[in-house]
Amino acid sequence: MTTVRTPPPPPLPVRQRAVAPAAGLSPMLSRLAAERATGVLVRECGSLYLSEGQVVHAESPATPGLDVLLTVRGALNAEGWREAIAEAGARRLVGRFLVDRGRIAKGALELCHLGALYDAAYFVLGPSSAPSRFRYGAAHWLGPVHPVPVAAVERETLRRRELLHRIWSDPATDDAPLVRIERLDEPTVAPRQAAVLGRVDGTRTAADISRALGRPAFHTLVDLRRLAAAGIVAPAPGTEVAARHEERERFDAAIPAEARAALRATSPAGAPPGPAPVTPAAMTPAPATPATPVTPVGTATARTTPTAPPAAPPAPTALPARDTPPLTLAPPDPLAPPDTPAPPDPLAHLALTSTDPDVSLLRRLRDALEAL
């Protein structure tokens, strides 16, 4: 019997794919940078435009655009910007048109462009719950100004996150409408923060304030977090802020559904979960066995001693009867533990059996000193 051996089939051709770096804020962005791709990466909070694997422009609805940064601050008038869009927008060479026509210097355009790019990239690369998509071949109408490597953009984004966390760890002021906190003493703030504080009216968010002032949104976030850390501004009551930060998302995901439902059931309406407030009744110690109350001469209030009376005192000295004003005895100390008996009062027998006004005066003086 003859055995015929068939050679294995040749392997199918497989396209060689670039190896993406292990670290990065967006694995998809890192892969596109390694592939030197050209197009636009669309995420939940904005878009990143790539050319040959480098970031050439970024846009986000949370930040003012390059046109706002240039026109509001006076670097370029609105008429010059509209002319550049009309003449060179279709050819995607608006930046070069502005420089060639002398509307703005090349260095000033690059500086403003880098500020707008890093500002928008901070929000585009933030935590997202929506899928990302990439359109190959798409280009921005501004044209190439100053490409930035993806690693530099991610590094700057992480640096800004850490800076905001060091200033004030609560991100609620980043997205919610803001209100000013009424204070008796108005603190002194820097002129830059005063301009931001003047736009806080209960309806504007950080993005609205940035557009009104013509400033990068991240700079406004820094000023607002410093104002929040100083107790000057806070999110408007009743506003719900979406959790866009990784710390809050991890914290919320770690709480089981049963525990979250139990916290809602046990917390009062409108109050955060926490220990129940201590009422005066809960702070009052348990009464001990009272001694027999004795009413002095006149209309004095009867005193109840919480402990057993001391040893039999010596017989008091007979004094002439006088009109004694009513005695007002201090209530028991509410901060004393319930199971700790109060110490015996050395002047109790004099205050209850004597009508001498000097004794009453000493008693009131002692009570006033104890209250200090």
MARTOR-116260 format. One record per residue: x, y, z of N, C-alpha, C in turn. Coordinates in steps of 0.02 Angstrom, whole numbers, padded with zeros to 5 digits, always signed. Example, Ala and Ser with C-alpha at 12.3 -4.5 7.8 and 13.67 -1.06 7.14 Angstrom:
<sites>
+00660-00284+00390+00615-00225+00390+00660-00165+00390;+00642-00112+00354+00684-00053+00357+00645+00002+00394;
</sites>
This chain:
<sites>
+00043-00059+00000+00000+00000+00000+00044+00062+00000;+00031+00106-00046+00071+00166-00053+00037+00224-00017;+00076+00260+00024+00050+00318+00061+00072+00381+00026;+00024+00423+00012+00037+00487-00021+00030+00544+00030;+00080+00582+00038+00078+00639+00085+00064+00704+00046;+00012+00737+00067-00007+00801+00035+00025+00858+00072;+00061+00901+00038+00091+00959+00075+00037+01006+00100;+00049+01040+00156-00001+01086+00184-00010+01146+00137;-00070+01175+00138-00083+01233+00094-00041+01293+00116;-00025+01337+00071+00013+01396+00090-00028+01442+00136;+00003+01477+00180-00034+01522+00225-00065+01580+00187;-00123+01601+00211-00158+01657+00179-00121+01722+00193;-00122+01768+00147-00088+01833+00159-00124+01872+00214;-00087+01897+00260-00114+01937+00316-00081+02005+00314;-00122+02057+00318-00096+02124+00318-00059+02138+00383;+00000+02165+00377+00039+02182+00436+00010+02245+00469;-00009+02237+00531-00039+02293+00567+00011+02320+00617;+00007+02385+00627+00053+02417+00674+00034+02398+00745;+00084+02391+00786+00073+02373+00856+00060+02437+00896;+00003+02440+00929-00015+02500+00967+00022+02500+01034;+00040+02557+01059+00071+02560+01125+00024+02535+01179;+00054+02509+01233+00014+02482+01287-00021+02537+01326;+00011+02594+01337-00017+02648+01376-00046+02701+01330;-00096+02737+01355-00126+02791+01316-00196+02804+01340;-00218+02867+01331-00286+02885+01352-00338+02853+01305;-00321+02844+01242-00366+02815+01194-00328+02762+01153;-00342+02699+01162-00307+02648+01123-00317+02658+01048;-00376+02681+01028-00388+02692+00957-00344+02748+00930;-00336+02802+00969-00293+02857+00948-00220+02835+00943;-00198+02795+00991-00130+02770+00988-00118+02726+00927;-00167+02685+00910-00160+02643+00851-00158+02684+00787;-00200+02736+00784-00199+02779+00725-00134+02817+00718;-00106+02838+00774-00042+02872+00772+00013+02825+00748;+00011+02762+00770+00062+02714+00748+00054+02699+00674;-00007+02701+00648-00019+02689+00577-00007+02750+00533;+00007+02808+00565+00015+02871+00529-00046+02885+00486;-00105+02879+00518-00168+02887+00483-00184+02961+00475;-00226+02976+00425-00250+03043+00412-00326+03041+00411;-00358+03085+00450-00430+03087+00454-00452+03121+00518;-00513+03107+00539-00541+03137+00599-00567+03083+00645;-00548+03087+00709-00571+03042+00761-00627+03077+00798;-00687+03049+00794-00747+03079+00825-00761+03041+00889;-00763+03079+00945-00779+03051+01010-00839+03088+01038;-00859+03068+01099-00920+03095+01128-00917+03171+01139;-00859+03196+01159-00853+03267+01177-00814+03308+01126;-00807+03283+01064-00773+03323+01015-00737+03280+00964;-00692+03313+00926-00657+03280+00871-00583+03299+00872;-00542+03251+00848-00470+03262+00838-00454+03249+00765;-00423+03298+00733-00403+03291+00663-00329+03270+00661;-00316+03217+00622-00249+03190+00617-00223+03199+00545;-00159+03209+00540-00124+03210+00476-00058+03174+00484;-00052+03118+00449+00008+03077+00454+00022+03055+00526;-00032+03041+00563-00025+03017+00632-00014+03071+00684;-00015+03135+00666-00007+03190+00713-00071+03230+00717;-00082+03260+00774-00143+03300+00786-00131+03369+00757;-00175+03389+00711-00169+03455+00680-00224+03503+00703;-00278+03477+00731-00331+03520+00756-00377+03480+00802;-00410+03515+00847-00458+03484+00894-00516+03531+00904;-00575+03502+00910-00636+03540+00921-00679+03507+00974;-00711+03548+01015-00756+03522+01067-00809+03575+01081;-00872+03554+01090-00924+03603+01108-00914+03633+01177;-00871+03605+01218-00860+03632+01285-00809+03689+01286;-00777+03703+01229-00725+03754+01227-00740+03805+01173;-00717+03867+01181-00724+03916+01127-00679+03897+01069;-00703+03911+01008-00664+03895+00949-00607+03944+00938;-00565+03929+00889-00510+03973+00874-00534+04042+00852;-00592+04045+00818-00618+04110+00796-00636+04154+00856;-00664+04123+00910-00682+04162+00969-00619+04187+01004;-00569+04144+01010-00507+04164+01044-00472+04220+01007;-00477+04221+00940-00443+04273+00902-00482+04338+00900;-00547+04335+00893-00587+04396+00883-00604+04430+00949;-00620+04392+01001-00640+04424+01064-00582+04460+01096;-00522+04432+01092-00464+04464+01123-00431+04517+01078;-00458+04528+01018-00432+04581+00976-00375+04563+00931;-00354+04499+00929-00299+04480+00885-00320+04482+00812;-00385+04475+00798-00411+04475+00729-00482+04501+00732;-00499+04544+00684-00568+04569+00683-00614+04519+00649;-00678+04525+00664-00726+04477+00638-00731+04480+00562;-00721+04539+00532-00725+04544+00459-00668+04505+00426;-00608+04510+00454-00552+04472+00425-00562+04398+00430;-00592+04375+00485-00605+04303+00492-00656+04279+00441;-00710+04317+00431-00761+04297+00382-00732+04297+00311;-00689+04344+00297-00658+04346+00231-00614+04284+00219;-00577+04263+00270-00534+04204+00263-00575+04142+00253;-00632+04136+00288-00674+04077+00279-00704+04075+00209;-00725+04133+00185-00757+04136+00119-00706+04123+00063;-00645+04147+00070-00596+04141+00016-00558+04075+00017;-00541+04049+00077-00497+03990+00081-00528+03932+00118;-00590+03938+00139-00621+03882+00176-00630+03820+00134;-00651+03828+00072-00662+03770+00029-00596+03735+00013;-00541+03773+00010-00476+03743-00005-00440+03719+00058;-00472+03729+00118-00444+03707+00182-00375+03738+00194;-00371+03804+00182-00308+03841+00192-00322+03908+00225;-00367+03908+00275-00385+03970+00308-00325+03998+00347;-00288+03956+00381-00231+03980+00419-00178+04013+00375;-00162+03981+00319-00112+04010+00274-00138+04075+00243;-00202+04079+00229-00231+04140+00201-00224+04198+00250;-00236+04186+00314-00231+04240+00363-00159+04266+00368;-00111+04221+00364-00041+04241+00369-00019+04277+00305;-00038+04250+00246-00017+04280+00183-00047+04349+00173;-00108+04360+00196-00139+04425+00188-00120+04475+00243;-00079+04453+00289-00057+04498+00342-00109+04511+00395;-00160+04469+00399-00212+04478+00451-00185+04463+00520;-00138+04417+00525-00110+04398+00589-00040+04370+00577;+00004+04380+00625+00072+04354+00619+00072+04278+00626;+00121+04247+00594+00124+04174+00596+00134+04148+00667;+00178+04180+00705+00189+04158+00774+00127+04165+00817;+00090+04220+00810+00029+04230+00849-00024+04178+00831;-00029+04162+00765-00077+04111+00745-00058+04043+00774;+00005+04024+00772+00026+03960+00800+00014+03957+00875;+00027+04012+00910+00016+04012+00982-00057+04003+00999;-00101+04041+00966-00173+04034+00979-00198+03965+00958;-00171+03939+00903-00193+03874+00880-00173+03819+00929;-00112+03821+00956-00092+03771+01005-00134+03775+01068;-00149+03836+01090-00192+03843+01149-00261+03813+01138;-00291+03826+01079-00357+03798+01064-00353+03722+01056;-00298+03697+01027-00292+03625+01017-00288+03588+01084;-00243+03610+01128-00237+03576+01193-00300+03584+01235;-00333+03642+01228-00393+03655+01267-00449+03606+01246;-00460+03599+01181-00513+03553+01158-00494+03480+01169;-00429+03464+01161-00408+03394+01170-00420+03370+01241;-00416+03415+01290-00428+03394+01359-00499+03366+01367;-00548+03396+01334-00617+03372+01339-00629+03313+01292;-00598+03314+01233-00608+03258+01186-00582+03193+01215;-00525+03195+01249-00495+03135+01277-00520+03119+01347;-00573+03152+01369-00601+03136+01435-00638+03069+01434;-00657+03045+01494-00694+02981+01497-00758+02985+01455;-00771+02932+01418-00828+02931+01372-00863+02864+01376;-00929+02867+01370-00969+02806+01369-00993+02788+01299;-00980+02831+01250-01002+02819+01181-00943+02791+01140;-00957+02752+01089-00903+02725+01047-00871+02780+01005;-00808+02771+00988-00771+02817+00945-00771+02791+00874;-00765+02837+00827-00761+02816+00756-00711+02862+00721;-00682+02835+00668-00631+02872+00631-00649+02873+00557;-00646+02932+00528-00659+02941+00457-00593+02956+00421;-00572+02910+00380-00509+02918+00345-00515+02972+00291;-00462+03011+00284-00458+03060+00231-00489+03127+00246;-00525+03134+00301-00557+03198+00316-00504+03249+00338;-00515+03312+00319-00468+03366+00337-00507+03426+00362;-00475+03466+00405-00507+03525+00434-00498+03584+00387;-00547+03630+00389-00543+03688+00344-00488+03737+00364;-00462+03733+00426-00409+03779+00446-00344+03764+00410;-00333+03701+00395-00270+03682+00363-00215+03670+00413;-00158+03646+00391-00102+03633+00437-00073+03699+00463;-00066+03701+00530-00035+03759+00562+00027+03737+00601;+00018+03693+00650+00074+03667+00689+00055+03598+00715;+00073+03544+00678+00055+03476+00701+00088+03460+00768;+00053+03420+00809+00076+03401+00875+00074+03325+00880;+00126+03292+00906+00123+03219+00915+00069+03198+00964;+00042+03139+00952-00011+03113+00996+00014+03105+01068;+00076+03083+01076+00103+03074+01144+00105+03139+01182;+00121+03195+01148+00123+03260+01182+00053+03282+01202;+00003+03268+01160-00066+03287+01177-00090+03247+01237;-00077+03183+01238-00098+03142+01295-00062+03162+01359;+00002+03177+01353+00040+03197+01413+00013+03263+01441;-00003+03310+01399-00030+03374+01423-00100+03365+01453;-00139+03321+01424-00206+03307+01452-00202+03278+01522;-00156+03231+01533-00148+03202+01599-00122+03254+01649;-00078+03297+01626-00052+03349+01672-00108+03395+01694;-00153+03412+01649-00208+03457+01666-00257+03422+01714;-00269+03358+01704-00313+03322+01751-00284+03323+01821;-00220+03309+01827-00189+03309+01893-00190+03378+01925;-00181+03430+01885-00182+03498+01912-00251+03515+01941;-00304+03499+01905-00371+03513+01929-00386+03472+01992;-00363+03410+01995-00375+03368+02053-00339+03396+02115;-00279+03423+02105-00244+03452+02162-00278+03515+02188;-00307+03554+02143-00340+03616+02164-00404+03600+02203;-00447+03560+02173-00512+03543+02204-00535+03478+02172;-00542+03426+02212-00555+03359+02185-00626+03348+02161;-00673+03391+02178-00742+03382+02157-00752+03412+02088;-00769+03373+02036-00777+03400+01969-00845+03429+01954;-00888+03438+02005-00956+03461+01992-00958+03530+01961;-00910+03572+01976-00910+03641+01949-00891+03643+01875;-00870+03587+01846-00848+03588+01776-00906+03590+01727;-00964+03562+01746-01019+03554+01698-01084+03586+01721;-01093+03596+01786-01158+03619+01812-01163+03695+01810;-01225+03722+01808-01234+03794+01819-01210+03813+01889;-01181+03871+01896-01147+03891+01957-01183+03949+01990;-01179+03951+02057-01207+04006+02097-01153+04030+02145;-01161+04091+02166-01116+04120+02215-01142+04104+02285;-01098+04090+02331-01116+04075+02400-01115+04140+02440;-01171+04153+02472-01176+04214+02512-01132+04207+02574;-01089+04257+02584-01044+04256+02642-01045+04325+02674;-01034+04325+02741-01031+04388+02777-00968+04427+02759;-00913+04392+02750-00851+04425+02732-00834+04409+02660;-00833+04459+02618-00817+04449+02547-00741+04442+02539;-00717+04384+02518-00645+04375+02510-00619+04414+02450;-00557+04430+02452-00524+04465+02396-00497+04413+02347;-00515+04420+02283-00493+04374+02232-00452+04412+02181;-00414+04374+02142-00373+04404+02089-00417+04433+02034;-00392+04482+01997-00433+04511+01943-00457+04460+01892;-00415+04410+01877-00436+04359+01829-00494+04318+01857;-00491+04300+01921-00546+04263+01951-00607+04308+01961;-00596+04372+01973-00653+04418+01981-00694+04423+01916;-00660+04420+01858-00696+04422+01795-00739+04359+01787;-00713+04301+01807-00753+04240+01805-00810+04243+01855;-00796+04267+01915-00848+04270+01966-00904+04317+01946;-00888+04369+01909-00940+04416+01887-00988+04385+01837;-00970+04330+01803-01015+04297+01756-01056+04242+01787;-01045+04227+01851-01083+04174+01885-01151+04202+01904;-01205+04175+01874-01272+04201+01887-01324+04147+01900;-01303+04084+01911-01350+04030+01925-01372+03992+01864;-01359+04017+01804-01378+03982+01742-01318+03966+01698;-01265+04004+01702-01207+03993+01659-01164+03936+01686;-01136+03898+01639-01088+03846+01656-01018+03871+01641;-00969+03829+01654-00900+03848+01640-00889+03861+01566;-00921+03822+01523-00914+03834+01451-00945+03900+01430;-01003+03918+01459-01034+03982+01443-00990+04040+01465;-00960+04034+01524-00916+04088+01548-00854+04094+01504;-00828+04038+01480-00769+04041+01437-00784+04076+01371;-00842+04061+01341-00860+04094+01279-00874+04168+01289;-00904+04185+01346-00918+04256+01359-00854+04296+01369;-00803+04266+01399-00741+04301+01412-00690+04293+01356;-00701+04245+01310-00653+04232+01257-00589+04201+01283;-00595+04158+01333-00537+04125+01363-00541+04050+01351;-00484+04015+01353-00486+03942+01350-00527+03913+01407;-00563+03860+01393-00607+03831+01444-00569+03803+01503;-00510+03775+01490-00472+03746+01545-00450+03800+01594;-00432+03859+01571-00414+03913+01616-00474+03933+01660;-00533+03931+01631-00593+03946+01671-00605+03892+01723;-00593+03829+01705-00601+03775+01754-00553+03784+01813;-00492+03805+01799-00444+03816+01853-00469+03871+01900;-00493+03926+01872-00518+03981+01914-00579+03960+01954;-00624+03922+01923-00685+03901+01959-00670+03851+02014;-00623+03807+02003-00606+03759+02056-00572+03794+02114;-00532+03844+02100-00503+03883+02155-00556+03921+02193;-00604+03949+02158-00659+03983+02192-00702+03934+02232;-00712+03874+02205-00749+03823+02243-00711+03801+02305;-00645+03794+02299-00605+03774+02357-00606+03829+02411;-00614+03892+02391-00618+03947+02439-00689+03956+02466;-00737+03916+02443-00806+03923+02468-00842+03983+02440;-00827+04003+02378-00858+04063+02349-00912+04043+02298;-00901+03990+02260-00950+03967+02212-00965+03894+02225;-01023+03872+02199-01045+03802+02207-01094+03787+02151;-01104+03723+02135-01155+03705+02085-01224+03727+02109;-01266+03747+02062-01333+03768+02079-01371+03709+02109;-01411+03721+02161-01448+03665+02192-01499+03636+02144;-01504+03570+02147-01552+03534+02105-01528+03517+02036;-01464+03532+02020-01438+03515+01954-01404+03448+01956;-01414+03409+01904-01383+03344+01898-01323+03350+01850;-01264+03331+01874-01203+03336+01834-01182+03266+01812;-01170+03258+01748-01147+03193+01722-01077+03178+01747;-01066+03116+01768-01000+03096+01793-00955+03080+01734;-00910+03126+01717-00865+03116+01660-00794+03101+01682;-00782+03097+01746-00714+03086+01769-00705+03014+01792;-00646+02988+01780-00634+02918+01794-00642+02902+01868;-00621+02947+01913-00627+02932+01984-00700+02922+02004;-00744+02967+01980-00814+02960+01998-00846+02899+01967;-00827+02883+01905-00856+02824+01874-00835+02760+01910;-00772+02755+01929-00750+02696+01966-00785+02691+02033;-00795+02748+02066-00827+02747+02132-00900+02725+02126;-00936+02752+02076-01006+02734+02067-01013+02661+02048;-00968+02636+02006-00973+02566+01985-00958+02518+02041;-00919+02540+02091-00901+02495+02145-00956+02487+02197;-01008+02529+02196-01062+02524+02244-01114+02476+02218;-01129+02421+02254-01180+02374+02231-01248+02408+02227;-01292+02379+02185-01359+02408+02178-01399+02402+02243;-01390+02346+02280-01427+02339+02343-01406+02391+02393;-01340+02404+02398-01317+02454+02446-01340+02524+02426;-01341+02539+02360-01363+02605+02339-01437+02615+02355;-01478+02562+02345-01549+02567+02361-01560+02575+02436;-01519+02541+02476-01526+02548+02549-01508+02618+02571;-01457+02648+02540-01438+02716+02558-01494+02766+02541;-01525+02757+02483-01580+02802+02466-01639+02794+02513;-01652+02732+02536-01710+02721+02580-01699+02749+02649;-01638+02749+02674-01624+02771+02742-01607+02844+02746;-01592+02878+02691-01572+02948+02693-01634+02992+02688;-01637+03048+02724-01693+03093+02717-01693+03125+02649;-01751+03151+02629-01757+03181+02563-01712+03242+02557;-01672+03244+02504-01629+03301+02492-01566+03302+02533;-01553+03250+02572-01493+03248+02614-01449+03192+02590;-01383+03200+02591-01338+03146+02570-01338+03090+02620;-01321+03028+02599-01318+02973+02647-01265+02987+02698;-01280+02969+02760-01232+02981+02814-01264+02966+02880;-01229+02979+02935-01257+02966+03001-01316+03010+03015;-01362+02984+03053-01421+03022+03071-01403+03080+03116;-01438+03138+03108-01421+03195+03150-01439+03182+03223;-01400+03208+03267-01410+03200+03339-01458+03253+03364;-01512+03231+03394-01562+03277+03420-01548+03292+03493;-01574+03348+03520-01564+03362+03590-01590+03307+03636;-01645+03275+03614-01672+03221+03656-01624+03163+03661;-01589+03150+03605-01542+03094+03608-01480+03110+03648;-01466+03175+03656-01406+03195+03694-01420+03201+03768;-01485+03202+03789-01501+03210+03859-01486+03146+03897;-01448+03147+03950-01431+03086+03987-01492+03057+04022;-01489+02993+04036-01543+02960+04070-01547+02986+04142;-01606+03003+04165-01611+03030+04233-01598+02976+04285;-01562+02996+04337-01551+02951+04393-01607+02958+04444;-01602+02919+04497-01653+02922+04548-01651+02989+04584;-01701+03030+04579-01697+03097+04608-01707+03095+04684;-01677+03145+04716-01690+03152+04787-01754+03190+04798;-01776+03194+04860-01838+03228+04876-01830+03302+04865;-01870+03332+04820-01862+03404+04807-01883+03445+04867;-01848+03499+04879-01862+03544+04934-01870+03613+04905;-01922+03646+04922-01937+03713+04897-01916+03763+04949;-01870+03809+04934-01849+03860+04981-01902+03912+04991;-01885+03960+05036-01933+04013+05052-01943+04056+04991;-02002+04078+04979-02018+04120+04922-02045+04076+04865;-02027+04095+04804-02052+04059+04744-01994+04027+04707;-01943+04005+04742-01885+03976+04709-01903+03911+04675;-01869+03897+04621-01880+03834+04584-01849+03776+04621;-01885+03720+04624-01859+03662+04660-01802+03632+04622;-01750+03608+04656-01691+03577+04626-01695+03502+04638;-01680+03466+04585-01678+03393+04589-01607+03370+04581;-01579+03339+04632-01510+03315+04631-01508+03246+04600;-01469+03235+04546-01470+03170+04512-01437+03114+04551;-01401+03129+04602-01368+03076+04641-01395+03076+04712;-01374+03026+04748-01395+03021+04818-01368+03082+04856;-01404+03108+04904-01381+03167+04941-01319+03149+04981;-01275+03198+04994-01215+03184+05034-01232+03169+05106;-01181+03156+05145-01191+03140+05215-01227+03197+05250;-01259+03180+05306-01300+03229+05342-01259+03290+05359;-01278+03349+05334-01240+03409+05348-01255+03434+05418;-01212+03477+05444-01226+03505+05510-01287+03550+05508;-01316+03557+05564-01377+03597+05568-01363+03668+05546;-01403+03697+05502-01391+03765+05479-01404+03815+05534;-01369+03870+05529-01377+03924+05577-01440+03962+05561;-01480+03973+05613-01542+04010+05605-01527+04081+05584;-01558+04102+05530-01549+04170+05504-01617+04204+05501;-01617+04270+05508-01681+04305+05503-01711+04298+05433;-01776+04295+05432-01811+04286+05369-01804+04348+05327;-01790+04340+05263-01784+04395+05215-01819+04376+05150;-01833+04429+05112-01863+04416+05046-01808+04395+04998;-01808+04333+04977-01755+04307+04933-01783+04302+04862;-01746+04327+04813-01770+04320+04744-01769+04247+04722;-01810+04230+04673-01813+04160+04651-01744+04138+04624;-01729+04074+04637-01667+04043+04612-01682+04009+04546;-01637+04018+04497-01640+03983+04433-01579+03939+04427;-01589+03875+04435-01533+03828+04435-01518+03805+04364;-01453+03795+04350-01432+03773+04284-01454+03701+04271;-01477+03684+04211-01497+03615+04195-01435+03570+04194;-01446+03504+04198-01389+03458+04194-01352+03463+04128;-01287+03450+04130-01244+03455+04071-01265+03403+04020;-01288+03424+03959-01309+03374+03909-01252+03335+03878;-01189+03359+03887-01132+03325+03857-01103+03270+03902;-01128+03265+03964-01103+03214+04009-01129+03146+03988;-01089+03092+03990-01113+03026+03972-01172+03005+04015;-01219+02966+03986-01279+02948+04025-01262+02905+04086;-01211+02863+04083-01198+02817+04137-01149+02846+04188;-01130+02910+04182-01084+02941+04230-01123+02985+04278;-01127+02968+04342-01165+03011+04388-01130+03078+04398;-01171+03130+04406-01144+03197+04418-01113+03200+04487;-01059+03239+04496-01027+03244+04562-01074+03280+04611;-01067+03264+04675-01110+03296+04724-01096+03371+04728;-01148+03409+04741-01144+03482+04744-01130+03501+04817;-01073+03532+04832-01058+03549+04902-01102+03605+04929;-01133+03644+04883-01175+03699+04907-01249+03683+04901;-01264+03618+04887-01335+03602+04877-01376+03614+04940;-01349+03593+04999-01389+03599+05060-01398+03671+05079;-01348+03713+05064-01355+03785+05081-01405+03818+05035;-01404+03800+04969-01450+03832+04923-01522+03811+04934;-01532+03752+04962-01600+03727+04971-01628+03742+05039;-01586+03756+05088-01612+03767+05156-01600+03837+05181;-01556+03875+05147-01539+03941+05173-01574+03993+05132;-01593+04047+05165-01624+04104+05132-01577+04163+05131;-01514+04153+05146-01466+04207+05147-01452+04230+05075;-01460+04293+05057-01445+04315+04988-01373+04306+04970;-01326+04305+05018-01256+04294+05001-01245+04224+04974;-01281+04175+05002-01276+04107+04977-01304+04102+04905;-01359+04136+04894-01387+04137+04826-01339+04169+04777;-01307+04221+04797-01258+04254+04753-01199+04209+04737;-01174+04173+04788-01119+04127+04776-01140+04071+04728;-01202+04048+04738-01226+03995+04695-01230+04018+04621;-01256+04077+04609-01261+04103+04541-01193+04115+04511;-01146+04140+04551-01079+04151+04526-01046+04086+04506;-01055+04035+04547-01026+03970+04530-01056+03942+04465;-01123+03949+04455-01155+03926+04394-01131+03963+04333;-01119+04030+04342-01095+04069+04284-01025+04049+04264;-00982+04034+04315-00914+04014+04299-00912+03946+04265;-00956+03901+04285-00959+03835+04254-00983+03839+04182;-01024+03889+04168-01051+03895+04099-01001+03923+04051;-00946+03952+04075-00895+03982+04030-00857+03927+03993;
</sites>
